[in-house]
Each structure stands twice: as structure tokens, then as C-alpha cells.
Amino acid sequence: MNKSNLLPQPYPLRQALNDEVHSRPTEALWPQERVFHIALLVQGEVTPEIVAQLQALVDYCGCKPVSDEELAAPQVSLSLCGGESALRLRLERHNEFITLTFFERADHAIVFDRPVTRRLPPSWMAALPGVMLVAIELFVQKTEGSREPRSVAGYFDGNTLIGGMIANGAGQVFSDLRIADRGATRILICNLKMGSRQLGRVVQRTIEMETYRMMALLSFPVARATLPKLSSHEDRLVKLATEMAATSKTEDLAEVTSEDVELDRKLLSHLTDLAAKVEQLSAENRVRFTAAEAYTDLVKKRIAELKEIPMVGMQTFGEFMDRRLGPAMKTCTWTARRQDELAARISRVTQLLRTRVEIERESQNQRLLTSMDKRAKVQLRLQETVEGLSIVAISYYGASLVGYLAKGLKTMGVPVSPDLAIAVAIPTIAVLSYVSMQAMKKRMGLKG
């Protein structure tokens, strides 16, 4: 190998990313085919069960052995039988569901005469994991000219038909989108002049349209169950907001009492509880509603890819979906928006109440500080009064002691006048007491 031609180190997922656009290739179909398709809703890891069922099918049909690794791939294609009675299986794994599509070459043009499932092991379908959401029995019929709706109505028990010309006039599709007696929705595709690959694309798009339609409709029961809960929560919010407005005293904060603050705290607790319930409801439904929007977009895209041309007296799939699927999806969209708006309203009311509680609390604190300041001033006056009385008492007792001392000295012959000594001692003791008391208060920080 010429080392000068070596490429740089590739990105680890380069091969997988490149192969992604080539996944789910179109099946090349015979001019006439029987197709049976099912979609199973699954939860958790079901790969071992799927692999076991596929191995059982391979053994039953006696075809070439297939490894478990191949059967565990995201897409699996099996040729179960060859020749004129060719039977093929295509399995695809999606995020929420798995699909199995069987293709059988039809050697005659009798529509919906025999189900493809007749060639499967007994009870094989029933043993598959998950629950079945979609079952489609599709027949591809080779025709020389276009067919009138009344000529195919008998295949659908006389029900109102949906469909028309497709692929720019290269084919026709008819269905009633109802579940027939064999438990599957019947679809008839008339092949006028489509090649094998184009026919495969048309069949795949038609099947995906119906599968995604049912996946989108999974959100509709959720929306209908959610609407009464939202109404109850909205009524409770109105009640709490009304009670909040009725108890408001922000115009005269001086009248706010501790009972008012406690009532607001209870209202705030109720609002917080309501917000938690709405958020829980939104969290439970958001994934389903978001998925419904994505599936609806896929339905519209698949219908657009069919390139429908209307036929007189019959609705196209696009018209039918707009009139029937559209309102259901709008209900889901409206429910999701109503959830978000309710959560936003609760948030605004909660914020207003919190602000009011803070204002009331600050008002209470201000009144408390004012009251404490008044009490402090009264205490200061009392303290000054007590100080004056203390100085008088100290002066009295101090002068009395000096008088007793002067009398004792006079008795001992010292020429001292007790009255004069008391007269001099009283102002002296008073001044000393006052000075000492002020110095002590200064050391204790009670006076600047």
C-alpha cells in the first residue's frame, strides 16, 4: 500500500453515520403482492424475545440458519421461502414500537383472498412481545386501467372509501381505514405502471402513514383524560386568587396582623401544592404530546410523498387526515398549551403572593423596630431616673458615714464639726458618684 495515500484517523462513528441514510431500504415488489404489517408497542428490552421468535420462524420455514447477532440488529430482512411462493419478512425497531412486515408474491388477482399469516407457525404471532397497535392487510393488484371506487367497494364491506390516484397517476390506493373481520385494516393498491422499486416505496409510505397515524392518536386519550384535571386545577387557582384578592391589605399595611401573614402563608402553601400537581401532570404528558406532533408531521410527509390526485366522489388521504386526524391533534396541542399556560398563571400568582408576604413581613418588622425604639427610649429615661436616685442614695449614705466619723473624731478630742463635715461630704460624694457612673457607662459602651 502506498503510505502517501493513507487517510487521517476516521471519526469512530463515521461508518454508522454514513450507513444511517441507507437504513430502511425500499423493498422491491412483484407486480402483485400480499403484504401483512403489524406494529407492536413495547416497553423495556425485548430483543431476546424477538430473537427467539425469529429463530423459531426460521426453523419452521426451513430456510438458511441466521445468527442471533443478525436477528438482534435494528433492521432484519429474512427470505423465508423462495420461488413463486416467495415469503419475506422485514423487521424494524423504533423508539416506541417494532414493526414486522411480511411480503408474499400473489400468483392471482383475487383480492384479500388469503391472509399471509396462514403460512406462519400456529400461535406464532400471539407469542410476540408487546401489544399490537397496528395491523394492515395490503394487496397490490396489477391492473391495465384505473378502477372505479364502486368496483372495489365490495372488498371493504361497502364502507366509505378513501384514496385516489397516486404516484402522479401511476397507481391507485383504496381503503376504508377500518378494522376488518380478520383484525386488520385493509388497503388495496392498484399497480397501473409502477416499477418494482417505485411500488415498494408506495407500499412503504402507505404503511408508514397508517402506522404513524395510530401512533399520533395515542396522545388523544391522554388529552381527553387530562382536560378534566386541568379544569379542576384552573377552578382551584381561581378560588385561591379570589381569596388572595379578598384578604389583601396592602393599601394600609399598618393594619396587617400576624394572622394575615399566616393566612398568606397558607395560601402560598396551597399554590405551591397546585403548582406541583400541574408540573407532575405536564411531566407525565409532555413526552406523549411531543411525540404526537412528530408523528403527525410524519403522516403529512408520507401523504405528500404519495403524490395524490383526487378522484370524483372520494376523499384523498390528505383530505381525510385534515378533517379527522387534524381535530384530534389540535385537541392534544391545545391541551399541551393549556397545561403550559396554567403553570405560567400559577407561577405569576405565586410570585405576587410571595411579594405581598415579603412586603407585609417588612411592614411588621418596621413596626416592631419602631416599638422597640420607643421602649428603648422609655427604658433610657427610667435608667436616668434610677441613676439620679442612686446618686442621691449614695450621697445620703456616704454623708451619714462621714457624719458618724466626724462625731467619733470629735469625741476623741479632734476639733471637727460633724455638721460641717456632712455639708462638705454631700456635694463631694454626689460629684464623685456621677463622674464614676459616667466613666463606667463609657467603658461599657452605653454612652458615646
Buried (B, 14 or more C-beta within 10 A) or exposed (E): EEEEEEEEEEEEEEEEEEEEEEEEEBBEBBBBBBBBBBBBBBEEEBBEBBBBBBBEBBEBBEBEEBEEEEBBEEEBBBEBBEEEEBBBBBBBBEEBBBBBBBBBBBEEEEBBEEBBBEBBEEEEBEEBBBEBBBBBBBBBBBBEEBBEBEEBBEBBEEBEBBBBBBBEEBBBBBBBBEEBEEEBBBBBBBBBEBEBEBBBBBBBBBBBBBBBBBBBBBBBEBBEEBBEBBEEBBEBBEEBBEBBEEEBBEEEBEEBEEEBBEBBEEBBEBBEEBBEBBEEBBEEBEEBBEBBBEBBEBBBEBBEBBBBEEBEEBBBBBBBBBEBBEEBBEBBBEBBEBBEEBBEBBEEBBEBBBEBBEEBBEBBEEEEEEEEEEEEEEEEEEEEEEBEEEBEEBBEEBBEEBBEBBBEBBEEEEEBEBEEBBBBBBEBBBEBBBEEBEEEBEEEEEEE
